[in-house]
Every structure is written in C-alpha cells, then in structure tokens.
Amino acid sequence: MRKDSGTIDNYLFLLVSLLVAVIVSLALFTNMETLQKKIQINQIARQYILKMETVGYLEYADAEEMKNSLNDIGVTDISLTGTTMSQTGYGMDVVLEFTGNLHYKKISFPGLFSPETADETIPVHERRVSTAKN
C-alpha cells in the first residue's frame, strides 16, 4: 500500500488564494468611496449646468448651494473661476467650471496584516458647457 501525499499542499494554495482575494477586495472597497464621491461631483455639476441653461448663468444663490453640496461630500477650496456668472443671451454658451480638493481616507498595507489609514486630498476639476435657453 502506498501512502497518499499530505493534504497541506492542497490547502496551502487555497489559503494563499483566499488571502490575496481579501487584500484585493479591501483595496477595491477603499477606492470605491473615492469613485462614489467623483460620481456625486459629476451629478452636482450636471444638476447646476441644467439650471444654468434655463437662467443663462449661475446665480449667486445657486453657486452657494452648489458649494455647500460639494463641501458635504468632502470638496474644499472650491473656485468657480471660468464659470458664467453674468446673464447671457439665448443661444450663447454657458460654462460651469470649478476646481477644488477632494478629501478622502487612503488605506494602505505596508505590512501584510497591518493596514494604515491616512487623510489624503486629490485635486478635482469639472467643466461643463451648454447653450443658454433663456
């Protein structure tokens, strides 16, 4: 009778694969928050460019409301340079352009089982152009 080889070889590959899958999943979930915030920034920009189409420019109250919405999701140092802030005529271009810094938590794994978190910022730039329909 012949002795079967040990079963540790069979489970070692499974355990290593499971560990790699957990690490990849953690990295994906940490980046999902940043991607979700970017999607929210795009939605806010879309909402306000549609308002600008009907009015012909970005009104002061809408600008403040937009800044508050962006602050709520973590964007700071917001600048509206390049945005159409005065009345334009029918058929003219209206531009919504803003820049800022998006704050998020970065999780890294310098050691295999020791995750570290750090507050990081990335620059955000959004530019939308449409036609005034006022």
C-alpha positions as protocol buffer text, in pm:
chain_id: "A"
residue {
  index: 1
  type: MET
  ca { x: 0 y: 0 z: 0 }
}
residue {
  index: 2
  type: ARG
  ca { x: 115 y: 342 z: -92 }
}
residue {
  index: 3
  type: LYS
  ca { x: 74 y: 642 z: 132 }
}
residue {
  index: 4
  type: ASP
  ca { x: -102 y: 946 z: -17 }
}
residue {
  index: 5
  type: SER
  ca { x: 85 y: 1274 z: -20 }
}
residue {
  index: 6
  type: GLY
  ca { x: 0 y: 1519 z: 255 }
}
residue {
  index: 7
  type: THR
  ca { x: -309 y: 1735 z: 226 }
}
residue {
  index: 8
  type: ILE
  ca { x: -131 y: 2052 z: 338 }
}
residue {
  index: 9
  type: ASP
  ca { x: -17 y: 2107 z: -20 }
}
residue {
  index: 10
  type: ASN
  ca { x: -378 y: 2111 z: -135 }
}
residue {
  index: 11
  type: TYR
  ca { x: -490 y: 2363 z: 127 }
}
residue {
  index: 12
  type: LEU
  ca { x: -186 y: 2589 z: 109 }
}
residue {
  index: 13
  type: PHE
  ca { x: -278 y: 2712 z: -240 }
}
residue {
  index: 14
  type: LEU
  ca { x: -637 y: 2769 z: -126 }
}
residue {
  index: 15
  type: LEU
  ca { x: -527 y: 2970 z: 180 }
}
residue {
  index: 16
  type: VAL
  ca { x: -287 y: 3187 z: -20 }
}
residue {
  index: 17
  type: SER
  ca { x: -554 y: 3250 z: -284 }
}
residue {
  index: 18
  type: LEU
  ca { x: -806 y: 3344 z: -16 }
}
residue {
  index: 19
  type: LEU
  ca { x: -559 y: 3585 z: 143 }
}
residue {
  index: 20
  type: VAL
  ca { x: -490 y: 3752 z: -193 }
}
residue {
  index: 21
  type: ALA
  ca { x: -864 y: 3780 z: -260 }
}
residue {
  index: 22
  type: VAL
  ca { x: -921 y: 3951 z: 76 }
}
residue {
  index: 23
  type: ILE
  ca { x: -641 y: 4201 z: 13 }
}
residue {
  index: 24
  type: VAL
  ca { x: -771 y: 4281 z: -336 }
}
residue {
  index: 25
  type: SER
  ca { x: -1125 y: 4320 z: -200 }
}
residue {
  index: 26
  type: LEU
  ca { x: -1008 y: 4561 z: 71 }
}
residue {
  index: 27
  type: ALA
  ca { x: -821 y: 4770 z: -184 }
}
residue {
  index: 28
  type: LEU
  ca { x: -1129 y: 4778 z: -407 }
}
residue {
  index: 29
  type: PHE
  ca { x: -1362 y: 4883 z: -125 }
}
residue {
  index: 30
  type: THR
  ca { x: -1130 y: 5163 z: -15 }
}
residue {
  index: 31
  type: ASN
  ca { x: -1123 y: 5303 z: -368 }
}
residue {
  index: 32
  type: MET
  ca { x: -1499 y: 5267 z: -410 }
}
residue {
  index: 33
  type: GLU
  ca { x: -1557 y: 5556 z: -168 }
}
residue {
  index: 34
  type: THR
  ca { x: -1342 y: 5786 z: -381 }
}
residue {
  index: 35
  type: LEU
  ca { x: -1514 y: 5673 z: -701 }
}
residue {
  index: 36
  type: GLN
  ca { x: -1855 y: 5728 z: -542 }
}
residue {
  index: 37
  type: LYS
  ca { x: -1757 y: 6082 z: -445 }
}
residue {
  index: 38
  type: LYS
  ca { x: -1643 y: 6152 z: -801 }
}
residue {
  index: 39
  type: ILE
  ca { x: -1978 y: 6029 z: -932 }
}
residue {
  index: 40
  type: GLN
  ca { x: -2154 y: 6261 z: -686 }
}
residue {
  index: 41
  type: ILE
  ca { x: -1941 y: 6554 z: -809 }
}
residue {
  index: 42
  type: ASN
  ca { x: -2042 y: 6474 z: -1167 }
}
residue {
  index: 43
  type: GLN
  ca { x: -2410 y: 6466 z: -1067 }
}
residue {
  index: 44
  type: ILE
  ca { x: -2385 y: 6801 z: -890 }
}
residue {
  index: 45
  type: ALA
  ca { x: -2217 y: 6956 z: -1195 }
}
residue {
  index: 46
  type: ARG
  ca { x: -2489 y: 6816 z: -1422 }
}
residue {
  index: 47
  type: GLN
  ca { x: -2765 y: 6947 z: -1194 }
}
residue {
  index: 48
  type: TYR
  ca { x: -2628 y: 7301 z: -1196 }
}
residue {
  index: 49
  type: ILE
  ca { x: -2542 y: 7320 z: -1567 }
}
residue {
  index: 50
  type: LEU
  ca { x: -2907 y: 7230 z: -1637 }
}
residue {
  index: 51
  type: LYS
  ca { x: -3016 y: 7518 z: -1412 }
}
residue {
  index: 52
  type: MET
  ca { x: -2773 y: 7746 z: -1591 }
}
residue {
  index: 53
  type: GLU
  ca { x: -2924 y: 7653 z: -1928 }
}
residue {
  index: 54
  type: THR
  ca { x: -3263 y: 7787 z: -1825 }
}
residue {
  index: 55
  type: VAL
  ca { x: -3141 y: 8101 z: -1645 }
}
residue {
  index: 56
  type: GLY
  ca { x: -2843 y: 8186 z: -1867 }
}
residue {
  index: 57
  type: TYR
  ca { x: -2583 y: 8200 z: -1590 }
}
residue {
  index: 58
  type: LEU
  ca { x: -2503 y: 8066 z: -1243 }
}
residue {
  index: 59
  type: GLU
  ca { x: -2695 y: 8272 z: -990 }
}
residue {
  index: 60
  type: TYR
  ca { x: -2528 y: 8363 z: -662 }
}
residue {
  index: 61
  type: ALA
  ca { x: -2774 y: 8156 z: -454 }
}
residue {
  index: 62
  type: ASP
  ca { x: -2720 y: 7852 z: -677 }
}
residue {
  index: 63
  type: ALA
  ca { x: -2342 y: 7898 z: -655 }
}
residue {
  index: 64
  type: GLU
  ca { x: -2357 y: 7896 z: -276 }
}
residue {
  index: 65
  type: GLU
  ca { x: -2590 y: 7595 z: -275 }
}
residue {
  index: 66
  type: MET
  ca { x: -2355 y: 7408 z: -510 }
}
residue {
  index: 67
  type: LYS
  ca { x: -2054 y: 7490 z: -292 }
}
residue {
  index: 68
  type: ASN
  ca { x: -2242 y: 7358 z: 13 }
}
residue {
  index: 69
  type: SER
  ca { x: -2329 y: 7036 z: -173 }
}
residue {
  index: 70
  type: LEU
  ca { x: -1966 y: 6990 z: -272 }
}
residue {
  index: 71
  type: ASN
  ca { x: -1849 y: 7061 z: 84 }
}
residue {
  index: 72
  type: ASP
  ca { x: -2089 y: 6794 z: 213 }
}
residue {
  index: 73
  type: ILE
  ca { x: -1908 y: 6526 z: 13 }
}
residue {
  index: 74
  type: GLY
  ca { x: -1560 y: 6647 z: 109 }
}
residue {
  index: 75
  type: VAL
  ca { x: -1457 y: 6903 z: -155 }
}
residue {
  index: 76
  type: THR
  ca { x: -1282 y: 7212 z: -15 }
}
residue {
  index: 77
  type: ASP
  ca { x: -1108 y: 7518 z: -160 }
}
residue {
  index: 78
  type: ILE
  ca { x: -1374 y: 7550 z: -431 }
}
residue {
  index: 79
  type: SER
  ca { x: -1307 y: 7803 z: -704 }
}
residue {
  index: 80
  type: LEU
  ca { x: -1562 y: 7895 z: -971 }
}
residue {
  index: 81
  type: THR
  ca { x: -1311 y: 8066 z: -1199 }
}
residue {
  index: 82
  type: GLY
  ca { x: -1427 y: 8031 z: -1559 }
}
residue {
  index: 83
  type: THR
  ca { x: -1796 y: 7993 z: -1471 }
}
residue {
  index: 84
  type: THR
  ca { x: -2053 y: 8213 z: -1643 }
}
residue {
  index: 85
  type: MET
  ca { x: -2169 y: 8438 z: -1358 }
}
residue {
  index: 86
  type: SER
  ca { x: -2350 y: 8709 z: -1558 }
}
residue {
  index: 87
  type: GLN
  ca { x: -2655 y: 8698 z: -1785 }
}
residue {
  index: 88
  type: THR
  ca { x: -2600 y: 8568 z: -2138 }
}
residue {
  index: 89
  type: GLY
  ca { x: -2834 y: 8576 z: -2432 }
}
residue {
  index: 90
  type: TYR
  ca { x: -3031 y: 8296 z: -2592 }
}
residue {
  index: 91
  type: GLY
  ca { x: -2805 y: 8052 z: -2777 }
}
residue {
  index: 92
  type: MET
  ca { x: -2486 y: 8168 z: -2608 }
}
residue {
  index: 93
  type: ASP
  ca { x: -2256 y: 7927 z: -2426 }
}
residue {
  index: 94
  type: VAL
  ca { x: -2287 y: 7890 z: -2051 }
}
residue {
  index: 95
  type: VAL
  ca { x: -1989 y: 7741 z: -1872 }
}
residue {
  index: 96
  type: LEU
  ca { x: -1977 y: 7573 z: -1534 }
}
residue {
  index: 97
  type: GLU
  ca { x: -1621 y: 7523 z: -1424 }
}
residue {
  index: 98
  type: PHE
  ca { x: -1495 y: 7459 z: -1074 }
}
residue {
  index: 99
  type: THR
  ca { x: -1185 y: 7328 z: -906 }
}
residue {
  index: 100
  type: GLY
  ca { x: -1123 y: 7211 z: -553 }
}
residue {
  index: 101
  type: ASN
  ca { x: -961 y: 6946 z: -338 }
}
residue {
  index: 102
  type: LEU
  ca { x: -1137 y: 6621 z: -254 }
}
residue {
  index: 103
  type: HIS
  ca { x: -1053 y: 6480 z: 88 }
}
residue {
  index: 104
  type: TYR
  ca { x: -1065 y: 6104 z: 136 }
}
residue {
  index: 105
  type: LYS
  ca { x: -923 y: 5831 z: 357 }
}
residue {
  index: 106
  type: LYS
  ca { x: -648 y: 5626 z: 199 }
}
residue {
  index: 107
  type: ILE
  ca { x: -590 y: 5276 z: 331 }
}
residue {
  index: 108
  type: SER
  ca { x: -257 y: 5112 z: 259 }
}
residue {
  index: 109
  type: PHE
  ca { x: -99 y: 4784 z: 361 }
}
residue {
  index: 110
  type: PRO
  ca { x: 271 y: 4840 z: 431 }
}
residue {
  index: 111
  type: GLY
  ca { x: 278 y: 4512 z: 617 }
}
residue {
  index: 112
  type: LEU
  ca { x: 75 y: 4208 z: 523 }
}
residue {
  index: 113
  type: PHE
  ca { x: -162 y: 4232 z: 820 }
}
residue {
  index: 114
  type: SER
  ca { x: -119 y: 4593 z: 928 }
}
residue {
  index: 115
  type: PRO
  ca { x: -342 y: 4837 z: 738 }
}
residue {
  index: 116
  type: GLU
  ca { x: -274 y: 5207 z: 780 }
}
residue {
  index: 117
  type: THR
  ca { x: -512 y: 5494 z: 709 }
}
residue {
  index: 118
  type: ALA
  ca { x: -420 y: 5846 z: 610 }
}
residue {
  index: 119
  type: ASP
  ca { x: -617 y: 6154 z: 510 }
}
residue {
  index: 120
  type: GLU
  ca { x: -532 y: 6249 z: 154 }
}
residue {
  index: 121
  type: THR
  ca { x: -651 y: 6507 z: -97 }
}
residue {
  index: 122
  type: ILE
  ca { x: -677 y: 6492 z: -473 }
}
residue {
  index: 123
  type: PRO
  ca { x: -744 y: 6787 z: -700 }
}
residue {
  index: 124
  type: VAL
  ca { x: -1086 y: 6796 z: -866 }
}
residue {
  index: 125
  type: HIS
  ca { x: -1164 y: 6984 z: -1187 }
}
residue {
  index: 126
  type: GLU
  ca { x: -1507 y: 6983 z: -1351 }
}
residue {
  index: 127
  type: ARG
  ca { x: -1601 y: 7171 z: -1668 }
}
residue {
  index: 128
  type: ARG
  ca { x: -1941 y: 7164 z: -1835 }
}
residue {
  index: 129
  type: VAL
  ca { x: -2054 y: 7373 z: -2133 }
}
residue {
  index: 130
  type: SER
  ca { x: -2407 y: 7408 z: -2261 }
}
residue {
  index: 131
  type: THR
  ca { x: -2626 y: 7651 z: -2453 }
}
residue {
  index: 132
  type: ALA
  ca { x: -2844 y: 7912 z: -2282 }
}
residue {
  index: 133
  type: LYS
  ca { x: -3214 y: 7857 z: -2345 }
}
residue {
  index: 134
  type: ASN
  ca { x: -3347 y: 8159 z: -2157 }
}
